[in-house]
């Protein structure tokens, strides 16, 4: 997907397709390419799909938090002159989508969450990876998936690079603490937008009970399960993920 990246001012993003706008929000250590199949699928199905690079490692430390990620998203939507967007977020990206929806509800037409943080305090990882220990990083990265083979060497190398860069580590911890502070439980009942929850049954990071709690608290939500699937359904079971979401869009006339 790096060959599709566009840079305009402070924004670097991938974009394809025409139609209602879907903005994809990646997770804390998630690359834009994690959503490659979803990006291609929906940009060819009548949607304008955009994936901005979130400034997780480039903002000043004091601004590295969920609130400022949501502000960045607001600025991006304004820059692109978009209305009533569909937000699709995995892990921290889902949390940013929820926080954004709370503060700018008029900007959000629908929300799609998969393995989202926002309710579960351990969602960002309760034991931060040991720096310098490649095998430990490999084990932790691959444990995110039901099928550990999804965790490629390239992916492990990327995570290893992040956790061995002091600046990135500090910012990773800052945003993890911010995510815990911004628990969304009290805000969810006020979110009236259609919300699609797609969850891996074997998600060990945000376990199935988290999805069930989201479903109970969100008044206009639908919950779908994918079996033999971990924390990143759009990577591990992309065809199933895309079909569930496409059918949901049809059912909800989105």
C-alpha positions as CSV (number, residue, x, y, z in Angstrom):
1,X,0.0,0.0,0.0
2,X,3.0,2.3,0.4
3,X,2.9,2.9,-3.4
4,X,-0.6,4.4,-3.0
5,X,0.4,7.0,-0.3
6,X,-0.4,10.6,-0.8
7,X,1.1,13.4,1.3
8,X,-0.6,16.8,1.7
9,X,0.7,19.1,4.4
10,X,0.6,17.2,7.7
11,X,-1.4,14.3,6.3
12,X,-0.1,11.1,4.7
13,X,-2.8,8.7,3.5
14,X,-3.9,6.1,1.0
15,X,-7.2,6.7,-0.9
16,X,-9.1,4.8,-3.6
17,X,-12.6,4.5,-4.9
18,X,-15.7,6.8,-5.1
19,X,-18.8,6.9,-3.0
20,X,-19.5,7.1,0.7
21,X,-16.3,7.7,2.7
22,X,-14.9,4.9,4.8
23,X,-12.0,6.1,7.0
24,X,-9.8,3.2,8.3
25,X,-8.0,3.7,11.7
26,X,-5.1,1.4,12.3
27,X,-3.9,0.2,15.7
28,X,-1.0,1.1,17.9
29,X,1.6,-1.1,16.1
30,X,-0.6,-1.7,13.1
31,X,0.6,-0.9,9.6
32,X,-1.7,0.6,6.9
33,X,-1.1,-2.6,5.0
34,X,-3.0,-4.6,7.7
35,X,-6.1,-3.4,6.0
36,X,-4.9,-4.0,2.4
37,X,-7.6,-6.5,1.4
38,X,-10.4,-4.4,3.0
39,X,-9.1,-1.3,1.3
40,X,-9.1,-2.9,-2.1
41,X,-12.4,-4.7,-1.7
42,X,-14.5,-1.7,-0.6
43,X,-12.8,0.8,-2.9
44,X,-14.1,-1.4,-5.7
45,X,-17.6,-1.8,-4.2
46,X,-18.7,1.8,-4.4
47,X,-16.9,3.4,-1.5
48,X,-14.3,6.1,-1.1
49,X,-11.8,4.4,1.2
50,X,-9.1,6.4,3.1
51,X,-6.4,5.2,5.5
52,X,-4.5,8.1,7.2
53,X,-1.3,7.5,8.9
54,X,-2.0,8.3,12.6
55,X,0.7,10.5,14.2
56,X,1.4,8.0,17.0
57,X,5.1,8.6,17.0
58,X,5.4,12.1,15.7
59,X,3.4,14.4,18.0
60,X,5.0,16.0,21.0
61,X,4.9,13.6,24.0
62,X,2.3,15.7,25.9
63,X,0.0,15.5,22.9
64,X,0.4,11.8,22.3
65,X,-3.0,10.7,23.6
66,X,-6.4,9.5,22.4
67,X,-7.9,13.1,22.5
68,X,-5.3,14.4,20.1
69,X,-5.6,11.4,17.7
70,X,-9.3,12.3,17.5
71,X,-8.4,15.9,16.9
72,X,-6.1,14.8,14.1
73,X,-8.9,12.7,12.6
74,X,-11.2,15.8,12.8
75,X,-8.6,17.9,10.9
76,X,-8.2,15.2,8.3
77,X,-11.9,15.0,7.7
78,X,-12.1,18.8,7.4
79,X,-9.1,18.7,5.0
80,X,-10.8,16.2,2.8
81,X,-14.2,18.0,3.1
82,X,-16.0,14.9,4.0
83,X,-19.5,14.5,5.6
84,X,-21.0,11.7,7.6
85,X,-18.1,9.3,7.4
86,X,-18.0,5.6,8.2
87,X,-15.2,4.9,10.7
88,X,-13.6,1.5,10.7
89,X,-11.1,0.9,13.5
90,X,-9.1,-2.0,14.9
91,X,-7.7,-2.0,18.5
92,X,-6.5,1.5,19.3
93,X,-8.0,2.7,16.0
94,X,-11.5,1.6,17.2
95,X,-10.9,3.5,20.5
96,X,-10.1,6.7,18.5
97,X,-13.2,6.1,16.5
98,X,-15.3,5.9,19.6
99,X,-13.8,9.0,21.2
100,X,-14.3,10.9,17.9
101,X,-17.9,9.8,17.7
102,X,-18.5,11.0,21.3
103,X,-17.2,14.5,20.5
104,X,-18.2,14.9,16.9
105,X,-21.3,12.8,16.5
106,X,-22.6,14.9,13.6
107,X,-19.5,13.8,11.5
108,X,-20.1,10.0,11.9
109,X,-22.7,8.1,9.8
110,X,-21.7,4.7,11.1
111,X,-18.9,3.0,13.0
112,X,-17.2,-0.4,12.5
113,X,-15.2,-1.9,15.4
114,X,-13.0,-5.0,15.3
115,X,-10.9,-6.0,18.4
116,X,-11.4,-2.4,19.7
117,X,-10.0,-1.0,22.9
118,X,-12.1,1.4,24.9
119,X,-13.6,-0.8,27.5
120,X,-10.9,-3.3,28.5
121,X,-8.0,-1.9,30.4
122,X,-5.5,-4.5,29.2
123,X,-6.4,-3.9,25.6
124,X,-3.1,-2.1,25.0
125,X,-1.0,-4.8,26.5
126,X,-0.4,-5.2,30.2
127,X,3.2,-6.3,29.9
128,X,5.2,-4.1,27.7
129,X,7.5,-6.0,25.4
130,X,11.1,-6.5,26.6
131,X,13.4,-4.4,24.6
132,X,16.2,-6.2,22.8
133,X,14.6,-9.6,23.1
134,X,13.7,-10.6,19.6
135,X,12.2,-14.0,20.4
136,X,10.0,-12.4,23.0
137,X,8.8,-9.8,20.5
138,X,8.2,-12.6,18.0
139,X,6.1,-14.6,20.5
140,X,4.0,-11.6,21.5
141,X,3.4,-10.4,18.0
142,X,2.4,-13.9,16.7
143,X,0.1,-14.4,19.8
144,X,-2.2,-11.6,18.5
145,X,-3.4,-14.1,15.9
146,X,-5.2,-17.4,16.1
147,X,-2.8,-18.7,13.4
148,X,0.6,-17.5,14.5
149,X,1.9,-17.8,10.9
150,X,0.0,-14.6,10.1
151,X,2.7,-12.8,12.2
152,X,5.4,-12.6,9.5
153,X,9.0,-11.9,10.0
154,X,8.5,-8.4,8.4
155,X,5.7,-7.7,11.0
156,X,7.9,-8.9,13.9
157,X,10.8,-6.8,12.6
158,X,8.6,-3.7,12.5
159,X,7.4,-4.2,16.1
160,X,11.0,-4.9,17.2
161,X,12.1,-1.7,15.7
162,X,9.4,0.3,17.5
163,X,10.1,-1.2,20.9
164,X,13.8,-0.6,20.6
165,X,13.5,3.1,19.7
166,X,13.3,5.1,23.0
167,X,11.1,7.8,21.5
168,X,8.6,5.3,20.1
169,X,8.5,3.4,23.4
170,X,7.8,6.5,25.4
171,X,5.0,7.4,23.0
172,X,3.6,3.9,23.0
173,X,3.4,3.9,26.8
174,X,1.8,7.4,26.8
175,X,-1.0,6.5,24.4
176,X,-1.5,3.2,26.2
177,X,-2.0,5.1,29.5
178,X,-4.3,7.6,27.7
179,X,-6.4,4.7,26.4
180,X,-6.9,3.4,29.9
181,X,-7.9,6.9,31.2
182,X,-10.4,7.3,28.4
183,X,-12.6,4.3,29.2
184,X,-15.8,4.7,27.1
185,X,-18.3,2.6,29.1
186,X,-20.3,5.6,30.3
187,X,-20.4,7.2,26.8
188,X,-21.5,4.2,24.7
189,X,-25.2,4.3,25.5
190,X,-25.3,7.9,24.0
191,X,-24.0,6.7,20.6
192,X,-27.0,6.3,18.4
193,X,-25.2,5.6,15.1
194,X,-25.4,2.2,13.5
195,X,-22.4,0.3,14.8
196,X,-21.0,-3.0,13.4
197,X,-18.9,-5.2,15.8
198,X,-16.8,-7.9,14.1
199,X,-14.9,-10.0,16.5
200,X,-12.5,-12.9,16.4
201,X,-13.8,-15.7,18.7
202,X,-10.2,-16.4,19.8
203,X,-9.2,-12.7,20.4
204,X,-6.8,-12.9,23.3
205,X,-6.1,-9.1,23.4
206,X,-9.7,-7.8,23.6
207,X,-11.5,-11.1,24.5
208,X,-15.0,-12.1,23.4
209,X,-16.6,-10.7,26.6
210,X,-15.4,-7.3,25.5
211,X,-17.4,-7.5,22.3
212,X,-20.4,-8.7,24.3
213,X,-20.1,-5.7,26.6
214,X,-19.8,-3.3,23.6
215,X,-22.9,-4.9,22.1
216,X,-24.9,-4.5,25.4
217,X,-23.9,-0.8,25.9
218,X,-24.2,0.4,22.3
219,X,-27.9,0.9,21.6
220,X,-27.8,0.5,17.8
221,X,-25.1,-2.2,17.3
222,X,-24.9,-5.6,15.6
223,X,-22.3,-8.2,16.7
224,X,-20.7,-10.8,14.3
225,X,-18.2,-13.5,15.3
226,X,-15.5,-15.0,13.2
227,X,-14.2,-18.4,14.4
228,X,-10.6,-19.4,14.5
229,X,-9.6,-15.8,14.5
230,X,-7.7,-13.5,16.8
231,X,-7.4,-9.8,17.4
232,X,-7.1,-8.6,13.8
233,X,-9.9,-10.1,11.9
234,X,-9.4,-8.0,8.8
235,X,-5.9,-9.5,8.4
236,X,-6.5,-13.1,9.6
237,X,-9.9,-13.7,7.8
238,X,-10.1,-10.9,5.3
239,X,-12.7,-12.5,3.0
240,X,-15.0,-13.4,5.8
241,X,-14.5,-9.9,7.4
242,X,-15.3,-8.1,4.1
243,X,-18.4,-10.2,3.4
244,X,-19.8,-9.6,6.9
245,X,-19.2,-5.9,6.6
246,X,-20.5,-5.7,3.0
247,X,-23.7,-7.6,4.0
248,X,-24.1,-5.3,7.0
249,X,-23.8,-2.2,4.8
250,X,-26.5,-3.6,2.6
251,X,-28.8,-4.5,5.5
252,X,-28.4,-1.1,7.1
253,X,-28.5,0.7,3.7
254,X,-25.1,2.4,4.3
